Amino acid sequence: MDKSVNTILIVICLLVVSAIGLWGLGSALVPLLASFAISYLLFPLVKRLESKGIKRSYALPALFSTLLIIAGLILALVLPSLISDTQAFLKELPASSSKAMQKIETITSNFGYEVDLSKDSVSSYIKSHISEISGGLLKGVTEGLKSSFSGLAKWLIAILNLFLFPLFFFYVISDYEKISEEFKSFIPKSIQPKLSHYFDLSNQVMSGYIRGQLMVALALGALYALGLSMVGLRFGILIGLFSGLISIIPYAGFSVGFLTAIIIALANYSGLGLLVGISAVFIIVQALEGVLITPKLVGNKVGLSSLATMLALIIGGNLLGLIGMLIAIPVAAICKTLINDLKSESPYA
């Protein structure tokens, strides 16, 4: 049989088998993909432990036990209070936004400026839309929980998936190299060296950016939460952690977090001191991120200018929404790296 026909048949078979496999996995696909993602992030740590003379058979149970302990502590100590604070925050958000608008009018009036935020139903428009957002989130969470656990079959599947994740994670990270080599075996040998080179370049950018950005988000969340709670902001810990979490998307953590903090501060206004404190927290943390945190944890792995970063975010958001914004920066950085590599090999370079 001709090699090209044979290759086409192999590709078709792989696509068919993959489609059937993805469809057949059903709800188990989520823990499987999650296990691959976590394994991808943690595999360098496993290799580092191995380089120190710790066998993988010992390193994996130790790593897995540590993750379980951390997850258990978060579930037991942090999650319940965060859930109650989130519910209270979402319920109060419409009223808080309305109070904030009124407070802005009062403050500007005291300085001799008349600002009517109710003009053209601005206040009611914002209040109604925030009500839709907070109500939609609560409704979505409630309906999601109901649909996930309605009926014995779904309940059993949910419990099964909960146990599938650690099982998948253990097997995936144990056979990480074998799985990688298996994927590579389907690539024609004639182009394997070039694709492996491009894959290595992409992996350096992707892994470095994702791991670094996650650590940056954790650091920012801790700093924001500590600072906002210290200045006495209501829901300060929740807003701080949320600001850090969405800092995975550049510029989002600072802008959304600062605006939310100001709204809550104005709704519970007791003087300019709180507003000054909030501004100081965000300015100091933002300065620390730019000067110390991001250079140390992420470095120059991305190599995109501010304009390129903003354009990538806009394009990613327009194409794939939130998911697009999350992957826009590493994808753009990978494209830039590959283009620079191709240029370096060009005879016109």
VEXDREN-2710 file (C-alpha; in Angstrom, 1 decimal):
% VEXDREN-2710
k/r/px/py/pz
1/MET/0.0/0.0/0.0
2/ASP/1.2/3.5/-0.8
3/LYS/2.8/5.3/2.2
4/SER/0.6/8.4/1.8
5/VAL/-2.6/6.3/1.7
6/ASN/-1.4/4.4/4.7
7/THR/-0.8/7.6/6.6
8/ILE/-4.2/9.0/5.7
9/LEU/-5.9/5.8/6.9
10/ILE/-3.9/6.0/10.2
11/VAL/-5.0/9.6/10.7
12/ILE/-8.6/8.7/10.0
13/CYS/-8.5/5.8/12.4
14/LEU/-7.0/8.0/15.1
15/LEU/-9.6/10.7/14.7
16/VAL/-12.4/8.1/14.8
17/VAL/-11.0/6.4/17.9
18/SER/-10.4/9.7/19.6
19/ALA/-13.9/10.9/18.9
20/ILE/-15.4/7.7/20.2
21/GLY/-13.2/7.8/23.2
22/LEU/-14.0/11.4/24.1
23/TRP/-17.8/10.7/23.7
24/GLY/-17.6/7.5/25.6
25/LEU/-15.7/9.0/28.6
26/GLY/-18.6/11.4/29.2
27/SER/-18.3/13.1/32.6
28/ALA/-15.0/11.2/33.2
29/LEU/-13.4/13.4/30.6
30/VAL/-13.1/16.4/33.1
31/PRO/-11.1/14.5/35.7
32/LEU/-8.9/13.0/33.0
33/LEU/-8.1/16.4/31.4
34/ALA/-7.6/17.8/34.9
35/SER/-5.1/15.0/35.7
36/PHE/-3.2/15.7/32.5
37/ALA/-3.0/19.4/33.4
38/ILE/-1.9/18.9/36.9
39/SER/0.6/16.3/35.8
40/TYR/2.0/18.7/33.3
41/LEU/2.5/21.3/35.9
42/LEU/4.0/19.0/38.6
43/PHE/6.1/16.7/36.5
44/PRO/9.2/19.0/36.7
45/LEU/8.9/18.8/40.5
46/VAL/8.9/15.0/40.3
47/LYS/12.0/15.1/38.1
48/ARG/13.7/17.4/40.5
49/LEU/13.0/15.0/43.4
50/GLU/14.4/12.2/41.3
51/SER/17.6/14.2/40.6
52/LYS/18.1/14.4/44.4
53/GLY/18.1/10.6/44.6
54/ILE/14.4/10.1/45.6
55/LYS/12.9/7.3/43.6
56/ARG/9.6/8.0/41.7
57/SER/7.9/5.2/43.6
58/TYR/8.5/7.3/46.8
59/ALA/8.3/10.8/45.3
60/LEU/4.8/10.3/43.8
61/PRO/3.1/9.1/47.1
62/ALA/4.8/11.9/49.0
63/LEU/3.7/14.5/46.5
64/PHE/0.2/13.1/46.3
65/SER/-0.2/13.0/50.1
66/THR/1.0/16.6/50.3
67/LEU/-1.6/17.7/47.7
68/LEU/-4.3/15.8/49.6
69/ILE/-3.3/17.4/52.9
70/ILE/-3.3/20.9/51.4
71/ALA/-6.7/20.3/49.7
72/GLY/-8.1/19.0/52.9
73/LEU/-7.0/22.0/54.9
74/ILE/-8.4/24.4/52.3
75/LEU/-11.7/22.5/52.3
76/ALA/-11.9/22.4/56.1
77/LEU/-10.6/25.8/57.1
78/VAL/-11.0/28.2/54.2
79/LEU/-13.7/27.1/51.9
80/PRO/-16.7/27.2/54.2
81/SER/-16.1/30.9/55.2
82/LEU/-15.3/31.8/51.6
83/ILE/-18.6/30.3/50.4
84/SER/-20.6/32.1/53.0
85/ASP/-18.8/35.4/52.3
86/THR/-19.4/34.9/48.5
87/GLN/-23.1/34.3/49.0
88/ALA/-23.4/37.4/51.2
89/PHE/-21.3/39.5/48.8
90/LEU/-23.4/38.5/45.8
91/LYS/-26.6/39.3/47.6
92/GLU/-25.4/42.7/48.8
93/LEU/-23.7/43.7/45.5
94/PRO/-26.8/45.3/43.8
95/ALA/-27.6/47.4/46.9
96/SER/-23.9/48.2/47.4
97/SER/-23.6/49.5/43.9
98/SER/-26.6/51.8/44.3
99/LYS/-25.2/53.1/47.6
100/ALA/-21.8/53.7/46.0
101/MET/-23.5/55.8/43.3
102/GLN/-25.3/57.9/45.8
103/LYS/-22.1/58.3/47.9
104/ILE/-20.2/59.5/44.8
105/GLU/-22.9/62.1/44.2
106/THR/-22.7/63.2/47.8
107/ILE/-18.9/63.4/47.8
108/THR/-18.7/65.4/44.6
109/SER/-21.4/67.7/45.8
110/ASN/-19.4/68.5/48.9
111/PHE/-16.5/69.5/46.7
112/GLY/-18.8/71.8/44.7
113/TYR/-19.4/69.6/41.7
114/GLU/-22.9/68.3/40.9
115/VAL/-22.8/64.9/39.4
116/ASP/-26.1/63.2/38.6
117/LEU/-25.5/59.5/38.2
118/SER/-29.2/58.7/38.0
119/LYS/-29.4/60.7/34.7
120/ASP/-30.5/58.4/31.8
121/SER/-31.1/55.7/34.4
122/VAL/-27.4/55.1/34.8
123/SER/-27.8/54.0/38.5
124/SER/-30.8/51.8/37.8
125/TYR/-29.0/50.3/34.7
126/ILE/-25.9/49.4/36.7
127/LYS/-28.0/48.1/39.6
128/SER/-30.2/45.9/37.4
129/HIS/-27.2/44.5/35.5
130/ILE/-25.3/43.8/38.7
131/SER/-28.4/42.1/40.0
132/GLU/-28.5/40.0/36.9
133/ILE/-24.9/39.1/37.3
134/SER/-25.1/38.2/41.0
135/GLY/-28.5/36.5/40.6
136/GLY/-27.2/34.6/37.6
137/LEU/-24.1/33.4/39.5
138/LEU/-26.2/32.2/42.5
139/LYS/-28.7/30.6/40.2
140/GLY/-26.0/29.0/38.1
141/VAL/-24.3/27.6/41.2
142/THR/-27.6/26.3/42.6
143/GLU/-28.8/24.7/39.4
144/GLY/-25.3/23.2/38.8
145/LEU/-25.4/21.6/42.2
146/LYS/-28.9/20.4/41.7
147/SER/-28.2/19.0/38.2
148/SER/-25.0/17.3/39.4
149/PHE/-26.6/15.5/42.3
150/SER/-30.1/14.9/41.1
151/GLY/-30.9/11.2/40.9
152/LEU/-28.9/8.3/42.2
153/ALA/-27.1/7.6/39.0
154/LYS/-25.8/11.1/38.6
155/TRP/-24.8/11.2/42.3
156/LEU/-22.8/8.0/41.9
157/ILE/-21.1/9.3/38.8
158/ALA/-20.2/12.5/40.6
159/ILE/-18.7/10.4/43.5
160/LEU/-16.9/8.2/41.0
161/ASN/-15.4/11.2/39.2
162/LEU/-14.2/12.5/42.5
163/PHE/-12.2/9.3/43.0
164/LEU/-11.2/9.1/39.3
165/PHE/-9.1/12.3/39.5
166/PRO/-6.4/11.0/41.9
167/LEU/-6.4/7.7/40.1
168/PHE/-5.9/9.3/36.7
169/PHE/-3.3/11.7/38.1
170/PHE/-1.3/8.9/39.7
171/TYR/-1.2/6.9/36.5
172/VAL/-0.6/9.8/34.1
173/ILE/2.3/11.3/36.1
174/SER/3.8/7.8/36.7
175/ASP/3.9/7.1/32.9
176/TYR/4.4/10.7/31.8
177/GLU/7.4/9.9/29.5
178/LYS/5.8/6.8/28.1
179/ILE/2.6/8.7/27.2
180/SER/4.7/11.5/25.6
181/GLU/6.7/9.0/23.6
182/GLU/3.5/7.2/22.5
183/PHE/2.1/10.5/21.1
184/LYS/5.4/11.1/19.3
185/SER/5.3/7.6/17.7
186/PHE/2.3/8.7/15.6
187/ILE/4.4/11.5/14.0
188/PRO/6.2/10.6/10.8
189/LYS/9.9/10.1/11.4
190/SER/10.9/12.4/8.6
191/ILE/9.4/15.4/10.5
192/GLN/9.9/14.2/14.1
193/PRO/13.2/16.1/14.7
194/LYS/11.7/19.5/13.5
195/LEU/8.4/19.0/15.4
196/SER/10.3/17.9/18.5
197/HIS/12.3/21.1/18.3
198/TYR/9.2/23.3/18.0
199/PHE/7.5/21.3/20.7
200/ASP/10.4/21.9/23.1
201/LEU/10.4/25.6/22.3
202/SER/6.6/25.8/22.9
203/ASN/6.9/23.7/26.1
204/GLN/9.5/26.1/27.5
205/VAL/7.3/29.1/27.0
206/MET/4.0/27.4/28.0
207/SER/5.2/25.6/31.1
208/GLY/7.3/28.5/32.3
209/TYR/4.5/31.0/31.8
210/ILE/1.7/28.9/33.4
211/ARG/3.7/27.8/36.4
212/GLY/5.0/31.3/36.9
213/GLN/1.6/33.0/36.4
214/LEU/-0.1/30.6/38.9
215/MET/2.5/31.4/41.5
216/VAL/2.1/35.1/40.8
217/ALA/-1.7/34.8/41.1
218/LEU/-1.3/33.0/44.5
219/ALA/1.2/35.7/45.7
220/LEU/-1.0/38.6/44.6
221/GLY/-4.1/37.0/46.1
222/ALA/-2.4/36.6/49.5
223/LEU/-1.0/40.2/49.4
224/TYR/-4.3/41.7/48.3
225/ALA/-6.3/39.7/50.9
226/LEU/-3.9/40.7/53.6
227/GLY/-3.8/44.4/52.7
228/LEU/-7.5/44.8/52.2
229/SER/-8.3/43.0/55.4
230/MET/-5.8/45.2/57.3
231/VAL/-7.4/48.5/56.0
232/GLY/-10.7/47.2/57.2
233/LEU/-12.6/46.6/53.9
234/ARG/-15.7/44.5/54.2
235/PHE/-15.2/41.2/52.2
236/GLY/-11.5/42.3/52.0
237/ILE/-10.2/38.7/52.0
238/LEU/-12.7/37.5/49.4
239/ILE/-12.0/40.5/47.1
240/GLY/-8.3/40.1/47.6
241/LEU/-8.3/36.4/46.7
242/PHE/-10.5/37.0/43.7
243/SER/-8.3/39.8/42.5
244/GLY/-5.3/37.5/42.7
245/LEU/-7.1/34.6/41.0
246/ILE/-8.1/36.7/38.0
247/SER/-4.6/38.2/37.8
248/ILE/-3.9/35.1/35.6
249/ILE/-5.4/37.4/32.9
250/PRO/-3.1/40.4/32.7
251/TYR/-4.6/43.7/33.9
252/ALA/-7.8/42.0/35.1
253/GLY/-6.9/41.5/38.7
254/PHE/-6.0/45.1/39.4
255/SER/-8.8/46.8/37.4
256/VAL/-11.7/44.5/38.5
257/GLY/-10.4/44.1/42.1
258/PHE/-9.8/47.8/42.6
259/LEU/-13.3/48.7/41.2
260/THR/-15.0/46.1/43.3
261/ALA/-13.2/47.2/46.5
262/ILE/-14.1/50.9/45.8
263/ILE/-17.8/50.0/45.4
264/ILE/-17.9/48.1/48.7
265/ALA/-15.9/50.9/50.4
266/LEU/-18.3/53.6/49.1
267/ALA/-21.3/51.5/50.1
268/ASN/-20.0/51.3/53.7
269/TYR/-18.4/54.7/53.6
270/SER/-16.9/56.0/56.8
271/GLY/-14.4/58.5/55.5
272/LEU/-11.7/59.0/52.9
273/GLY/-9.3/56.9/55.0
274/LEU/-10.6/53.6/53.7
275/LEU/-10.5/54.8/50.1
276/VAL/-6.9/55.9/50.6
277/GLY/-6.0/52.6/52.2
278/ILE/-7.5/50.6/49.3
279/SER/-5.6/52.7/46.8
280/ALA/-2.4/52.3/48.7
281/VAL/-2.8/48.5/48.8
282/PHE/-3.4/48.1/45.1
283/ILE/-0.6/50.6/44.2
284/ILE/1.9/48.9/46.5
285/VAL/1.0/45.3/45.4
286/GLN/1.0/46.4/41.7
287/ALA/4.4/47.9/42.2
288/LEU/5.7/44.7/43.9
289/GLU/4.3/42.6/41.0
290/GLY/6.0/44.7/38.4
291/VAL/9.4/45.1/40.2
292/LEU/9.8/41.9/42.1
293/ILE/7.1/39.2/41.9
294/THR/6.6/38.7/38.1
295/PRO/10.3/39.2/37.2
296/LYS/11.3/36.6/39.8
297/LEU/8.5/34.0/39.1
298/VAL/7.8/34.5/35.4
299/GLY/10.9/36.4/34.1
300/ASN/11.1/37.0/30.4
301/LYS/9.5/33.7/29.3
302/VAL/6.7/35.6/27.5
303/GLY/8.7/38.3/25.8
304/LEU/5.6/40.2/24.6
305/SER/5.3/44.0/24.7
306/SER/2.4/45.7/26.5
307/LEU/0.7/46.5/23.2
308/ALA/1.1/42.9/22.0
309/THR/-0.3/41.6/25.3
310/MET/-3.4/43.8/25.0
311/LEU/-4.0/42.9/21.4
312/ALA/-3.6/39.1/22.2
313/LEU/-6.2/39.5/25.1
314/ILE/-8.7/41.3/22.8
315/ILE/-8.3/38.7/20.0
316/GLY/-8.5/35.8/22.5
317/GLY/-11.6/37.3/24.2
318/ASN/-13.4/37.9/20.9
319/LEU/-12.7/34.4/19.6
320/LEU/-13.2/32.2/22.7
321/GLY/-14.4/34.4/25.5
322/LEU/-12.8/33.9/28.9
323/ILE/-11.0/30.7/27.8
324/GLY/-9.5/32.7/24.9
325/MET/-8.3/35.4/27.3
326/LEU/-6.7/32.8/29.6
327/ILE/-4.7/31.1/26.8
328/ALA/-4.1/34.2/24.6
329/ILE/-0.8/35.3/26.2
330/PRO/1.0/31.9/26.1
331/VAL/-0.3/31.1/22.6
332/ALA/0.9/34.5/21.4
333/ALA/4.2/34.0/23.1
334/ILE/4.6/30.6/21.5
335/CYS/3.8/32.0/18.1
336/LYS/6.4/34.7/18.5
337/THR/9.0/32.2/19.7
338/LEU/8.3/29.9/16.7
339/ILE/8.4/32.8/14.2
340/ASN/11.7/34.1/15.7
341/ASP/13.1/30.6/15.4
342/LEU/12.0/30.3/11.7
343/LYS/13.5/33.7/11.0
344/SER/16.8/32.7/12.5
345/GLU/16.9/29.7/10.1
346/SER/15.9/31.8/7.1
347/PRO/18.7/32.4/4.5
348/TYR/17.5/36.1/4.5
349/ALA/18.0/36.5/8.3
END
